Amino acid sequence: MHKSRLRQSTASTIVRGRHLVVAGLRCAWRQFRHITLPLLRPSIAVALTIGTVWAIKIFDEIYVLNGTALNTRSILIQVYNTTFAQADFAHGTALAFLLAAVTAVFGGLYALALRRSTV
């Protein structure tokens, strides 16, 4: 609780200080873009990373609700069907590694974006 109050007071101090230093920033969009958004970037990066991982790993909800219907097939359902239903373990393993690589690339991009915004 103390940390959140400190962060809020720091943010309001930054806003007040920026108004004193740059009087031309009175426009709401400029204030949001130059003050508020840089303060929110770490939280946005964490939310995007978690949301992407959850979106990629969705399996059990789709499988329980619809089975392996073609119109609701996610990437993980396709990996499951290839590996276990069709017994093509080599192709299924390749799909799983490809999915892991894509997830790692997204995570790396989010980490890079977070690093650029905080350094």
N, C-alpha and C positions, 0 to 999 in steps of 0.2 A: 504494500500500500504506500509506504514511504517513497519507494522508487518511482511509482506512477505519479505521485504529486511532484516529485523533483523533475520528472520528465515534462509534466505539464507546465510547471513554472519556467523551466528552461525554454520550452517552445514559445511560451508567451513572451518571455524576455527577448528571444530572438526576433519575434514578430515586431515587438515594440522597437527594438534596436534597429532593425532594418527599416522601419518607417522613419526613424530619425536620420539614418544615414542616407537612404535613397528615397527621397520624397516622391519620385516619379513612379514608385511601385504601388500606388494607391489603387490601381485597377485590381479587381478581385482575381482575375485570371492570372495576372503576373504574380500576385502574392501567393496564390496556390502553387504555381509552377516553380517559383524560385525559393519559397520558404517551406510550405507545407509538404509538397511532394518529396523533396530530399529527406525530410524527417520521417516520412512514411515508407521510403524505399526498402529498408531492411524488413519491415513487417510484410510488405507486399511480396518481396522475394520469398520469404518463408511460406506465406500462404500459397503462392504459385507452385512452389516445389512440392508441398504436401498435396495440393490439389491434383497436380500432374501425376504423382505416384499413385494416388488413390484411383484416379481415372484409368490408369494403365492396369492396375492390379485387380480391377473389378472382375470377379469370376463367379463367386458363389451366389450372388444375388441373381445374376442372369441365368445361371445354370439351374437354380432351384425354381425360379419363376417360369422359365421358358424352355429349359433343356437346351438342345442344340439347334433350335430353329434358325433358319438362314437369315431371317430379317433382324435378329437380335444377336448376332454373333460378334463377340468382341475378339480382340487379338488373343487373349488368353484362352478363350473357348476354341479358337482355331488351333492353337498350340496343343490343347488337350485332345481335340479330335484327331489331329495328325499323329500325335504320339501314341495315344492309348486306343482310340476307337479304330484307327486304321493300322495300328501296330507298326508305324513307320518311325522307329525310334531315332534314326539318324536325321531325318528331315525335321522331326519335332524338336530334337536337341538344337539343331541349327536355328530354328525359329525362336526358341527360348533364348539362345545366346544373342540373336539379333535384337530381340526385345530388350534384353538387359543392356545391350550397347546403346540402343536408342534412349532408354531411361537414363543411362549414365551421361549421355550427351546433353539431354535436357537439364539434368542436375548440374552439370558443369557450366552450362550457359547461365543458369540462374545464379550459381555461385560467382561467376565472373561479373554478372550484372550487380550483384550485391557488393562485391569487392570494389568495383569502380565507383559505386555510389557512397561508400563509407570511407574511402581513402582519399 
